[in-house]
């Protein structure tokens, strides 16, 4: 599976191919762009190319090195990603993290495009970065290159980022570091300044629709709706093929209705559960659905074409909301949702985020 298998991303692929052919790879790449557009997949493919035993600028996918990389068992390729943390007094913390890590890798072996989202707060700890530092000081024995991939790098704790900075400041020969993130603004400026950025863009709606139809046999009409909702993210589109995720949009509209009517009593139980379970993933999805719905309302109020709406199957709801809500009020709500997403990034208690969104929606309505 070479770079040609990556959907779209022509500029990013050209950038990487030129770097490969020139023989002048930087010490570190920063793959930035929207979530679910192929950044991590590209990083894993690039690692495989660098250590392939048979090909120079591509991977054969059949040599021992390629096969080990595919199974995440290559000794010179380290793949780090955020997983949930437990309390410090939990003696089984590391074993739990190891088991979770392998469960995610097993799913990616079966389906390289799979995207695993945990409900709990996740992080990349300083211990994981220390392991990379330790590995970087040893000789390369099983290939030409050593590659460290840090997916969702913005999830590194402050201590982990500082430790990672030391790794960047002491480059090793034939060692490539790849940071992958959709939120580069959450990384330390000193980390960003030491990486060569490769920007990835959102995928065309048509490409996502065709991929859903061809790869997963999703009916064309539903594939079109999902492609519109995905906002250029194949990862988000794959999530939406699950019926529960698809129907979460209706739950978001119900949350909106109850909040506007100040009928929050039925929501209190959910808020308490979300707070207790630290369910950031649910809150983020709910707020994103509310934001997307209101962007459609804004578009409708501005006379936008329905073909460009994300929620193509909710036209009646969008029309009704746009008629009973002023343009100014819609913009106010959009600001509320954007602020809530920033709070998620700052790891504010998810139950409190939801409570504040509900309260703000009911204010001045």
HUZI-V367758 format. One record per residue. N is the residue number from 1. RES is the residue in one letter. D_CENTER is the distance of its C-alpha to the mean C-alpha in Angstrom with 1 decimal. Layout:
# HUZI-V367758
n: [N N]
res: [RES RES]
d_center: [D_CENTER D_CENTER]
This chain:
# HUZI-V367758
n: [1 2 3 4 5 6 7 8 9 10 11 12 13 14 15 16 17 18 19 20 21 22 23 24 25 26 27 28 29 30 31 32 33 34 35 36 37 38 39 40 41 42 43 44 45 46 47 48 49 50 51 52 53 54 55 56 57 58 59 60 61 62 63 64 65 66 67 68 69 70 71 72 73 74 75 76 77 78 79 80 81 82 83 84 85 86 87 88 89 90 91 92 93 94 95 96 97 98 99 100 101 102 103 104 105 106 107 108 109 110 111 112 113 114 115 116 117 118 119 120 121 122 123 124 125 126 127 128 129 130 131 132 133 134 135 136 137 138 139 140 141 142 143 144 145 146 147 148 149 150 151 152 153 154 155 156 157 158 159 160 161 162 163 164 165 166 167 168 169 170 171 172 173 174 175 176 177 178 179 180 181 182 183 184 185 186 187 188 189 190 191 192 193 194 195 196 197 198 199 200 201 202 203 204 205 206 207 208 209 210 211 212 213 214 215 216 217 218 219 220 221 222 223 224 225 226 227 228 229 230 231 232 233 234 235 236 237 238 239 240 241 242 243 244 245 246 247 248 249 250 251 252 253 254 255 256 257 258 259 260 261 262 263 264 265 266 267 268 269 270 271 272 273 274 275 276 277 278 279 280 281 282 283 284 285 286 287 288 289 290 291 292 293 294 295 296 297 298 299 300 301 302 303 304 305 306 307 308 309 310 311 312 313 314 315 316 317 318 319 320 321 322 323 324 325 326 327 328 329 330 331 332 333 334 335 336 337 338 339 340 341 342 343 344 345 346 347 348 349 350 351 352 353 354 355 356 357 358 359 360 361 362 363 364 365]
res: [X X X X X X X X X X X X X X X X X X X X X X X X X X X X X X X X X X X X X X X X X X X X X X X X X X X X X X X X X X X X X X X X X X X X X X X X X X X X X X X X X X X X X X X X X X X X X X X X X X X X X X X X X X X X X X X X X X X X X X X X X X X X X X X X X X X X X X X X X X X X X X X X X X X X X X X X X X X X X X X X X X X X X X X X X X X X X X X X X X X X X X X X X X X X X X X X X X X X X X X X X X X X X X X X X X X X X X X X X X X X X X X X X X X X X X X X X X X X X X X X X X X X X X X X X X X X X X X X X X X X X X X X X X X X X X X X X X X X X X X X X X X X X X X X X X X X X X X X X X X X X X X X X X X X X X X X X X X X X X X X X X X X X X X X X X X X X X X X X X X X X X X X X X X X X X X X X X X X X X X X X X X X X]
d_center: [21.5 21.7 19.9 21.7 19.6 16.5 16.4 17.6 16.5 20.2 20.3 17.7 19.5 22.8 21.9 21.1 24.2 26.4 25.4 26.1 29.4 30.6 30.1 28.8 25.3 24.2 23.7 20.0 17.4 14.5 12.0 10.6 9.4 7.3 3.8 5.6 8.7 9.8 9.3 9.2 11.8 13.8 14.0 15.3 17.7 18.9 19.8 21.6 23.5 24.7 26.2 27.5 31.2 32.4 30.5 30.0 27.3 25.7 25.3 27.9 25.8 29.1 30.4 30.1 27.5 25.2 25.7 25.0 21.8 20.7 21.6 19.9 23.5 24.2 25.8 24.7 21.0 18.9 15.3 13.9 10.8 10.9 13.0 15.3 18.4 21.8 24.9 26.7 29.8 28.1 29.7 27.5 24.3 23.8 24.9 22.5 19.5 20.9 21.3 17.8 16.4 18.7 17.9 14.2 15.8 18.4 16.1 14.5 18.1 19.1 16.3 14.4 11.9 11.2 7.9 9.1 8.5 11.4 13.5 14.9 14.0 12.4 13.3 14.4 18.1 20.9 22.4 19.6 20.1 23.8 23.6 22.2 25.0 27.5 26.4 26.6 30.2 31.4 32.7 30.8 32.7 30.7 29.7 29.8 26.5 24.5 20.7 18.3 14.6 12.4 8.7 6.6 10.2 10.3 10.8 14.1 17.0 19.6 21.9 19.3 18.6 22.4 23.0 20.5 22.4 25.5 24.0 23.3 26.8 28.4 27.3 28.7 30.2 28.2 25.1 21.8 18.8 15.4 12.8 9.2 7.4 6.3 9.0 12.0 14.4 13.7 15.0 18.8 20.6 22.5 19.5 18.4 22.0 22.3 19.6 20.1 17.3 16.2 14.6 12.6 13.2 12.4 14.2 17.6 18.0 20.8 18.9 16.4 19.5 21.4 18.8 18.7 22.5 23.2 20.8 20.7 23.9 22.5 25.4 25.4 25.7 22.8 20.7 21.6 20.6 17.2 16.7 17.8 15.5 12.3 12.9 12.4 9.2 10.5 7.7 8.6 12.1 12.3 11.4 14.1 16.6 17.1 20.0 19.0 15.7 17.7 20.4 18.4 19.1 22.8 22.2 20.7 23.9 26.0 24.5 25.3 28.8 29.7 28.5 30.5 33.5 33.1 33.1 30.7 32.7 30.9 27.6 28.8 28.4 24.8 24.2 26.0 24.2 20.7 22.2 23.7 20.8 18.3 16.2 13.4 11.1 14.1 14.9 11.7 12.0 15.7 15.6 13.2 15.8 18.6 17.5 17.1 20.5 22.2 21.1 22.9 25.8 26.0 26.1 28.8 30.8 30.7 32.1 29.0 29.2 27.9 26.5 23.7 22.7 19.3 21.1 23.9 25.2 25.7 28.1 30.8 28.8 27.5 31.1 32.5 30.1 30.7 34.5 34.7 32.4 33.3 31.1 31.3 30.1 27.1 26.1 26.7 24.3 21.5 22.1 22.0 18.5 17.1 18.9 17.5 13.8 15.1 16.7 13.6 12.4 15.9 15.9 18.8 20.1 18.2 21.7 23.0 20.2 21.1 24.8 24.6 22.9 25.6 28.4 27.4 27.3 30.8 32.2 34.2 33.7]
